[in-house]
Amino acid sequence: MSTAPTVAPSSQDTGPKHTWTSTGKGKVTATDALRVVILVTSALVALIPIVWLVLGSFKTPTELSQRPPSLLPDSWGLTNYADALTRFDFGTYLMNSVIVTIAATLLTLMINSMAAYALAKYNFRGRNALFLLTLATIMIPLQVILIPVYQVVASFGMVDTLWGLIIPAAATPTGVFILRQYMLSIPDELIEAARVDGAGEFKIFLRIVLPICRPALAVVAILSIMWRWNDFLWPLVVAQSESTYTLPVALARFTAQETVPFNLIIAMSVVSILPVIILFLFFQKQITTGIANTGIK
């Protein structure tokens, strides 16, 4: 009986061999290079105004009025920032923006999460019609409902108050949509099991639904902070005294005054946009991931 001869493995076979296919895998094509060039160029063009704003915050009024303009300032001191903080009531405007942003975001999370839970997990007549009506309000610009909303706020005596800035923006259809789409992925059996165990509806909502929806809640919170911090039109209408000005309104008011140096306005503008930029840089992954997840469920 003969046995098949054994062939010893070659010493050159040190691992799996990678074979490049004819599709060009691993190679940089001209299309990829062109795409990278276009994206980098677009990013640089978008960053030019921000770079100019930051560099201008260190310049004097004389440097800002130079023709042709200079790119870099002569000195890199923080004189403009110190003058802006001491010359204007900048602390009040900053505190108003912080209070309005935090309070409106908390109310947004509370109201939108409850509305989304009802639209996702309760079966009642007209649920789909109510959800479509909520989505339809996204297409209505603020300018269309500005006067009716102002009349309602004025009837409650909240004009020129921080509550007048907070409450009208508390419920957002975008937040309801994001949270509702995410809550649809929660198994109904989990909620039914909690009811069988004797848990009340409010306890189910707080102990089961909200912890599961943390990614969607984070997205809504980040978007709400960005929207409220940069909101201009509604605070411009409601805030009628400097004690209730937010940062965008204060900057717009000062820009219209000829006596305010432009370099101080630029320094205040840089301070006002820093929180939003920092927030987006730290949480951009959560924003994109959360929106993608809620969109496919």
SVG drawing of the C-alpha trace seen along z (x, -y; Angstrom):
<svg xmlns="http://www.w3.org/2000/svg" viewBox="-60 -107 73 109">
<polyline fill="none" stroke="black" stroke-width="0.4" points="0.0,0.0 1.5,-3.3 1.2,-6.5 1.0,-9.9 4.3,-11.8 4.1,-14.7 5.4,-18.1 7.1,-20.2 5.9,-23.8 8.3,-26.2 10.2,-28.5 9.0,-31.4 5.3,-30.9 5.2,-33.1 1.6,-34.1 -1.5,-34.6 -0.9,-36.1 -2.8,-39.3 -3.8,-39.4 -4.8,-42.8 -7.8,-42.4 -8.2,-44.0 -10.7,-46.6 -7.8,-48.6 -8.4,-48.0 -5.9,-49.9 -4.9,-52.2 -5.5,-55.9 -7.3,-56.8 -7.5,-60.2 -11.2,-60.4 -10.2,-59.9 -7.5,-62.5 -9.9,-65.0 -12.5,-64.4 -9.9,-65.0 -8.8,-68.2 -12.3,-69.5 -13.2,-68.7 -10.0,-70.3 -10.5,-73.4 -14.2,-73.7 -13.2,-73.3 -10.5,-76.0 -12.9,-78.4 -15.5,-77.8 -12.9,-78.5 -11.7,-81.8 -14.4,-84.0 -13.7,-82.3 -10.0,-82.8 -10.4,-86.4 -12.8,-87.0 -10.3,-85.4 -7.4,-87.4 -9.4,-90.6 -10.3,-90.3 -6.6,-91.1 -6.4,-94.1 -6.9,-97.8 -9.4,-99.9 -6.6,-101.4 -5.5,-98.0 -9.0,-96.9 -9.4,-100.0 -6.2,-99.5 -6.4,-99.2 -5.3,-96.7 -6.1,-94.8 -3.4,-93.1 -3.7,-89.4 -1.9,-89.2 -2.2,-91.8 0.8,-93.8 0.4,-92.5 -1.3,-89.5 -2.5,-91.0 -6.0,-90.4 -6.7,-94.2 -9.9,-94.0 -11.3,-91.1 -10.6,-92.9 -12.1,-96.2 -15.2,-94.4 -15.8,-92.8 -15.3,-96.0 -16.9,-98.5 -20.2,-96.7 -22.4,-94.6 -21.1,-91.6 -21.6,-89.3 -25.3,-90.0 -25.7,-89.1 -23.6,-86.0 -25.6,-84.9 -28.9,-85.5 -27.8,-83.3 -26.7,-80.6 -29.9,-80.7 -32.1,-80.7 -30.1,-77.9 -30.1,-75.6 -33.7,-76.1 -35.0,-75.8 -33.0,-72.6 -34.3,-71.0 -37.9,-71.9 -37.3,-70.6 -36.0,-67.3 -38.9,-66.9 -41.7,-67.9 -40.4,-66.3 -39.6,-63.0 -43.1,-62.7 -44.7,-63.6 -42.5,-61.1 -43.3,-58.3 -47.0,-58.9 -46.7,-58.9 -44.4,-55.8 -46.0,-53.5 -49.6,-54.4 -52.3,-53.4 -55.0,-55.9 -57.2,-57.2 -55.5,-59.9 -52.0,-59.1 -50.5,-59.0 -52.4,-62.1 -51.1,-63.9 -47.6,-62.8 -47.8,-64.0 -49.3,-67.3 -46.3,-67.7 -43.9,-67.0 -45.7,-69.5 -44.9,-72.3 -41.2,-71.9 -42.0,-73.5 -43.5,-76.6 -40.9,-79.4 -40.8,-81.4 -41.6,-84.6 -45.1,-83.3 -46.1,-82.7 -44.1,-85.4 -47.0,-87.8 -49.4,-85.2 -46.8,-83.8 -45.8,-87.3 -49.5,-88.1 -49.8,-85.0 -46.6,-85.8 -47.8,-89.4 -51.1,-88.2 -49.3,-86.3 -47.1,-89.3 -43.9,-87.6 -42.6,-90.3 -39.1,-91.5 -38.6,-88.6 -36.4,-85.5 -39.5,-83.3 -40.7,-84.8 -37.5,-83.7 -37.6,-80.2 -41.1,-78.8 -42.1,-79.4 -39.1,-77.5 -39.5,-74.6 -41.3,-72.1 -39.7,-71.4 -41.1,-69.1 -37.6,-68.0 -36.9,-66.8 -40.2,-64.9 -39.4,-63.2 -35.9,-62.1 -37.0,-60.7 -40.1,-59.1 -38.1,-57.3 -35.7,-56.0 -38.4,-54.9 -40.0,-52.7 -37.0,-50.4 -37.8,-49.7 -39.6,-46.3 -43.2,-46.5 -42.7,-43.3 -40.3,-45.1 -42.9,-47.7 -45.6,-45.1 -43.4,-43.1 -42.9,-46.1 -46.6,-46.7 -47.2,-43.1 -44.7,-43.5 -46.8,-46.5 -44.7,-49.4 -46.7,-52.6 -46.6,-54.5 -44.5,-57.3 -42.0,-54.8 -41.7,-52.9 -41.0,-56.2 -38.4,-57.3 -36.7,-53.9 -36.9,-52.1 -37.6,-54.3 -35.4,-57.3 -32.2,-55.3 -32.6,-53.4 -33.0,-56.6 -29.8,-58.3 -28.2,-58.5 -31.3,-60.2 -31.6,-62.5 -28.0,-63.5 -28.6,-64.5 -31.7,-66.5 -29.8,-68.2 -26.8,-69.2 -29.0,-70.5 -31.2,-72.4 -28.1,-74.1 -26.8,-75.1 -30.2,-76.5 -30.9,-78.4 -27.5,-79.8 -27.5,-81.2 -31.1,-82.2 -31.5,-85.9 -34.9,-86.7 -37.2,-85.8 -35.0,-87.3 -34.7,-90.4 -38.5,-90.8 -39.1,-89.8 -36.0,-91.3 -36.7,-95.1 -34.2,-96.1 -30.5,-95.5 -31.3,-93.4 -32.8,-90.7 -30.5,-90.9 -28.8,-87.7 -25.4,-87.7 -26.7,-87.7 -29.1,-90.6 -26.5,-92.6 -24.0,-92.2 -26.6,-93.4 -27.6,-96.4 -24.0,-97.4 -23.2,-97.0 -25.9,-99.6 -24.2,-102.1 -21.4,-104.3 -19.7,-104.9 -18.9,-101.3 -15.4,-100.3 -15.6,-97.5 -12.7,-95.6 -14.6,-95.2 -17.6,-93.8 -15.4,-91.3 -13.9,-90.2 -17.4,-89.7 -18.4,-87.8 -15.4,-85.4 -16.4,-84.8 -20.0,-84.1 -19.2,-81.5 -16.6,-79.6 -19.0,-77.5 -20.9,-76.3 -17.7,-75.4 -16.2,-73.6 -19.5,-71.7 -19.6,-70.6 -16.0,-69.5 -16.4,-67.3 -19.8,-65.8 -19.8,-65.7 -19.6,-61.9 -22.7,-61.7 -24.6,-64.1 -23.9,-62.3 -24.3,-58.8 -27.5,-59.7 -29.1,-61.3 -28.1,-58.3 -29.5,-55.8 -32.8,-57.6 -33.2,-58.0 -33.0,-54.3 -35.2,-52.9"/>
</svg>
